[in-house]
Amino acid sequence: MPGSNLHNYLEQNLRYLLSLRAIAIGAQVVALVFMYFRFSLHFPLLPVILIIAGISLFTLVSILRNPDGTPIGPRTIQVQLIVDVIALSLLVYFTGGSSNPFIFFFLLPITFAAATLNFRQACLIAGLAALSYTVLMFFHVPLLDSGHHQHGFNLHIWGMWYGFLISSALLTYYVSRIGLSIRKRDRALARAREENLQADQVLALGTLAAGTAHELGTPLATMAVLARELEHGLERQPERIEDLRVLRQQIDRCKTILSRMAVESGEAHAEGGQALPVNRYLDNLVREWRELRPDQETDVSIQGTEPAPSIIAERTLDQAIHNVLNNAANACRSRISFSAYWDNNRLEIHVIDDGMGIEACDEGVRDATTGEGETGGLGIGLFLSRITLNRLGGDLRLQNRTAPDTGTEAVITLPLARLRTS
């Protein structure tokens, strides 16, 4: 991730540099034409034309040479700036040397290098520009003025004004754009660090879950045996037998989940599920969750465009949505509602409970398993749900409903592109 961000940052700055050079070339051509025809200042025309043609061709080749997105390094920017300094030195050499008002165009590559490259590379560009300026003070082709000295002085003043306008405009625009690129890169790096931290947390949780699943096998087997024996011993109390039967079903369900986790861990995306229309997938998802929470009153609404697109859903997506449903069931007073709508591009799920709501928080995601008589969670369910949905390009938001004391609404949005089978 950080390497990709650096590549994008340098590629963007290279585009800025090439466009800046193109504008500078155009401004110089206008100034030279004006000097030659309006002020009758003569200079070696052929070398100047060849230099401008050469740097223009080099710019065009630089634009077209990277169509396949080959990574761009700082050395590429450095070479481009060195070519700029050399070309400007040659151009100024044939047009009056240090007396040319465009001499301070040397500030453009220096500024660009300082904003883009490291200190050593920027010093190299600055030193090369300073050396060129110094040499041009003593060695250059003087301009041949067919007019008077006052005429040449006016040209110098107007040339300095023109050069100042062009330089200030280019510096203001492109340095601000480079600063924006730097800020975007810093934000991307911050996101990358956060994602790496989350990945480490998920890895730690996964390791802990594997060990816990292994340890839970024995007590679950013992509980299943005891529940079966109690069921046989209470044959004359049918209401107790029914409770024990539900308890045994839940124990068997836990054992099935642990077995499936052991089988599916480490499987690839395409191996983690089967292709199903999204409406059937949601029906199965809700039915499976109701088996875990048989006493929870739930209103279900599932609808969308027809025919429903087929998807291959990872098991982790099932668990993410189940976590949201469990969170709502733990927080509600009596009932929750599950509504889902899809189109060809996106699936949106709303889970609403009638509990006390949640407090505002920065992340917008918090386990709402608080309140008297409710089951306290470990605080990781919604965290894992958000990690899973973000990995699939989706999002999870938790918000209080508009009216007071009317519960919490969880909104899941998920693009179907990564889950689509065709």
N, C-alpha and C positions, 0 to 999 in steps of 0.2 A: 504493500500500500504506500509507504513513504516513497519508495523508488518511483512508483507510477506518478505520484503527485509532483516529484521533482522533474520528471520528464515533461509533464504537462506544463509546469511553470516555465521551464526553459524553452519549450516549443512556442508558448504564447509570447515570450519575450523576443524570440527570434523573429516572429511575425511582426512585432512592433518595430524591431530594428530594420527589417527590410522595407516596411512601409515608410519609416522615417527617412531612410536613405533615398527612396523613390521621390519623396517630397523635396528633400534637399537637392537632388539632382535637377528636378524641375525648376526650383527656385534659382539655382545657379545658371541654368540655361537661359532663363528669362533675364537675369542680371547681365550675363555676358553679351547677349544679343543687344540689350539696351546700351551697354558700354560701347559696343562696336559700331552700331549704326547711329545712336543718338548723340554720343559724346565723341565720336570719331577716335576712340582709343584703340590702337591696333596692337595685336598680340599674335603670336604664332598660332594661326587658326587650325592647321592640320593636327598638331600634337594635342591641342585642347579637345578637338572633336574625337580623336582616337581615345583619349582618357575617358571622356564622358561615355563613349560607346562601349568601352571596355568595362567600366563599372556598372553600366546598365545591363550588359550581357551577364556579368557575374551575378547581379541581383536576380535576374530572370532564372538563371541556372539554379541559384540557391532556393528559389521558390519551388521549382519543379523537381528538385533532386530527391525529395523525401516523400513520395506519394504513399509508401507502404507503412508510414508511421515508425520508421527506425528511430530508436531512442537518441535524443540529442543531449550531448554533454556540454559542460561549461567550456571545453576547449573549442567547440564549434562556434560559440558566441565570441570567444577570444580571437579566433582566426578572422571572423567577419569584421571585428573592430580594427584589427591590424590592417586589413585591406582598406578599410575606410580611411585610416590615417595616411596610408601610403598614397592612395588615390587623391586625397585632398592636398597632400604635400606636392604631388606632381602638378596638379591643377593650379595651385597657388604659385608654384615656381614659374610657370609660363605666363602668369597674369599679374606680375608686379611684386611678388614675394610678400614680405611683411607689411607693405603698404596697401595690400589688397584688403578692403574692409571685411571680406569674408574670412579673414585669418582666424577670427575667434569661433569659426565653425569647429575648430579643434576641441572646443568645450563639449560638443555633442557626444563623441565617442567616450570621452573621459567620464561624463556624467552617467552615460549608459553603463559603462564598466563598473563604476562605483555602486550603482543600484543593483547590478545583476551578478557580478563575479565576486570571487573572494578578494581579500586585500592584496595578496601578492600579484594576482592577475590584473587587478585594477591599477596597481603601481606600474606594471609593465606598460599598459596602454598610456597612462599619464606620462611616463618617462619618454616613450616614443613620440608622443605629441609635442612635449616640451623640446625634445631634441630637434624635431622637424621645424618648429617655430624658430629656434635659435639659428639653425642653418640657413633658413629662408631670409633671415635678416641680412646675411652677407652674400648669399648666392641666389640669384633669381634673374629672370628675364624682365627688364623694365618695360613698362607700358609706354608706347610711343604716342604722345599727345600732340595732335596737330593744332591744338588751340593754345590758349595762354595758361599761365600757372594758376590764375584765379579760377579758370574753368576747371582745371584738374582738382583744385581744392574743393570746389563745390561738389564735384563728383564723389570725392572721398567722404564728405559729410553725408551726402544722400546715400551712398553705399553703406556706410556704417549704420545709418538709420534703418535701411532695408534689411541688412543682415541682423540687426538687433531684433526687429519685429519677427523675422522668420525663426531665429534661434529661441527667443523667449516663448513663442507660441509652441514650437516643437518640444522644448524642455517641459513646459507646463503640462501639456497634454500627455506626453509619453511617460514622464516620470510619475505622474499621478496614476497612469494605467499600470505601470510596473509596481507601484506601491499597492494598488488594488490586487494585483496578482500575488504579491507577497502575503497580503492579509488572507487571501483565499487559500494559499498554500498552508499557512499557519493553522487556519481552521480545519483544513483537511487532515493535517498531521495530528491535531488535537483529537479529531474524531477517530483517527486510526489508533491513537494511544488508548482511547476509551474502549474501542472495540477489542483491542488486544487484552485490556484488563478484563473485560466481560468474558472473553474467550477463556482466560485463565480461571476465572471464577466458575464458568460452566464446566471446564475440565475438572476442577477440584470437586464440584458437585457430582459430576459423573463418576469419578473414582469412589467418592463416598457412597453414592447410590449402588454401585456394583457390590461393594463390601456389605452394605446394609441388606441388599436383596439376598445375598448368600446367607447372611445370618438369620433372616426372617423365615427361611424355609423350615427349619426345625420347629420353632414355636407355632407356626401356622399348622403344621402337620399334627402337633399335639392338640391344638385347639379343635381341629376337625374331628379327631378321635373322641375327645371328651364331649363334643356337641352331639355326636352320633350316639354315644352311650347314654347321655342325658335324655335324648329323644326316645330311646327304647325304654328308659326307666319312668317316663311320664306318659305312658300310653292312655291313662285315664284323665288326663288334663289336655284336651285338644287345643286349647288356646295357647298353652305353653309349648306344645309340640309345634304349632305353627311358627311361634317366635324362634324356636331353635332351628326350624327348617330354614327360615330366612337368614339366621346367623350362619348356618352351615353353607348356604349359598354364597353369602358374602365372603366367607373364608375361602371357598373354592374359587371365587372370582379373584381374590387376591393372589392365590397360587397361580392362576392362569396368567395374570398380569406379570408376575415375576418370571414365569417360564417364557412368556413371549418377549420380555425385555432381554433375557439372556440370549434368545435366538436372534432377535433383530438388531442387537447392538453391533455397530460397525458396518451395517449394510449400506449400500449406496442408495441414492434417491430412488432410482428406478426399481430397486428391489424391495423398498420399504412399504409398498402398497400395491393395489391393483387399480386398473383403470375403471372408473365409474362416472356416470353422469353426476353433475354437482348436486342435483336434487336427491338422488339416491345416496350419495355420500353423506349429505346432511341428515337424511332420515336415519341412516345407520348410526351416525354420530350421536344424535339425540336419543335413539333407542338404547344404545350402549350406556349412555350416561344415566338414563332412567333406571337401568338395572342396578346401578350403583347407588342411586338415591330414590328408591321406590316410593317413599312417603312424601316427596317434594311435589307440591302442586305447580305445574308448569304449563303455561300457554305457549303454543308453538305455531309459528306462521312461516312457511317456506314457499317462496315464489320467485319467479324470474322469467327471463326470455326463454322461449322454446324454439328449437330443441335445446335442452340444457347441454352446455359444453362438457366434454369428458375430461376428467383430471386424474392424475396419479398423486395421491396425497401421502406424505410421509406420516409415520406413526407419531412423530413429534408434533405435527399439526393437530392431530386428534387430542393429544395431551394438552396442548396449549389452549384449545377451546374448552376442554373439560375443566382446566384450572379456572378459567373465567366463570364457567357455570357453577363450579363449586364455591367460588368466592361469592357469587350472588346468592346461592342457596344458604350459605352460612350467615350472610348479612341480612336476609329478608325476614319480614315478620310472618308472612303467610305464603306468598306465591311469587314466582318470577315469570318473566316472559322472554321467549327466544324468538326473534324474527330475523329472517335472512332474505336478502334479495341479491340477485346476480344479473349481469348482462354478459356480453361476449368478452368483456375485458376485465371485469372486476367483481369480486364478491364482497358484500357488506353485511355484517352481522351485528345486531343490537341485542344485548342482554340487559334486562331491566329488573331490578328488585325493588321491593317496597320497604326497605329498611330505613335507617336513620341518615344515610348518606355518608360521605367522606369529607375529611378536611382537605383544603387545597394544599397541594404540594408541588414542588418544582418539577418533578419528573412526570406528574400527571398520572402516575400509576402507583397504587398502594393497596395492599390487601385490606379489604373491608371486613375482616373477620373479627369484629369487636362487638361487644354488647353482652348483656347478661344472658346466660344460658346458651350462648352460641359457642361453636367450636373454634378455639383459637388456632390459627395456622402457624406455620413456621416462618411465614413472611417471604417465601421464595417462589410461590406459585405464579404470581403475576410477573415477577422478574423473569422467570423462565419462559413464560408465554410471550413476553415482549421480545426477548432474545430470538425466539423461534420465528415470530412473525417478521421481525426486522430482517432476519437472514433470508426470508422468502420474499422480501420487498414490501412487506405489509406494515401495519401500524396498529397499536392498541392505545385507546384513550379512555380514561375514566373521568366522569364528570357528574356532579350533582344535578338532579333534575330541577326544572325551573321552580316549581312550587316547593315550599319548605316541608321538610320531613316526608318527602315522597320517594326517597330512595336514590339509588345510583344507576347510571346508565353506562355500560361498557360498550364501546364501539370498536369493532374489528374491521379493518379494511385490508383486502388482500388482492393484489393483481393476479390474474389467472395465467399470465404468460409462462411463469416458471412451472406451473402444475399441469399445463395443457398437454394432451397426448399428441396433438397434431397441429 
